[in-house]
């Protein structure tokens, strides 16, 4: 989605055996996932909800060459990383929400216009 585009976004990034070593700050964002979908009247719906995530994380992992890397990831990239990291541990975004919404992709896009990614604190 265009409003979530980042010049640093790269689907080719590889994190082998990642571990989140520390985190700080707090963000919130309406998350959806293809792991949490259903169909009604031939339309695709997502189970979505507002999720709190850290603003900044320290991550330790191995790269494709076996080098151990430690780096800090922050802002929306940290949200995306945490979402995917949770999958490695059997956790879905649905496990972290207080209220579940059933939305189409267009519904999510519209909702995010009035409820964009929000940084609540950086520390």
C-alpha positions, 0 to 999 in steps of 0.5 A: 500500500502506497501510504506504507511504502518505505525506501528501505523496504526489501523483501530480499532481506534474510534473517536466519534464526533471529532473536529480538534482544531488546525493545523500546517505545510503543506503536500501534497499527491496524494489522491484517494477515493472509494467515487470518482470512475467510470468505463470505459471499465470494469476498475475501475478508481479513480478521484485523485489529489494532496491535501495539508493537515496539518502536525500536528493536535490537535484533540478532541473527545470521545472514545468508553467509553465516555471519552473526549480525546485531542491528537495530530496527525502528519505526514501521520496519520494526512493526513488520519485523515483529509481525513476521517474527511472531509467526516463527513463534506460533503467534498471530496478530490476532493473539495481540488485539483487544477487538477483532474486526472483519474487513476487506482489503479496501476496508483496511485501506480506508480505516488506515487513512483515518487511523494511520500507523502511530508512534506513541513513544520512542523510548 
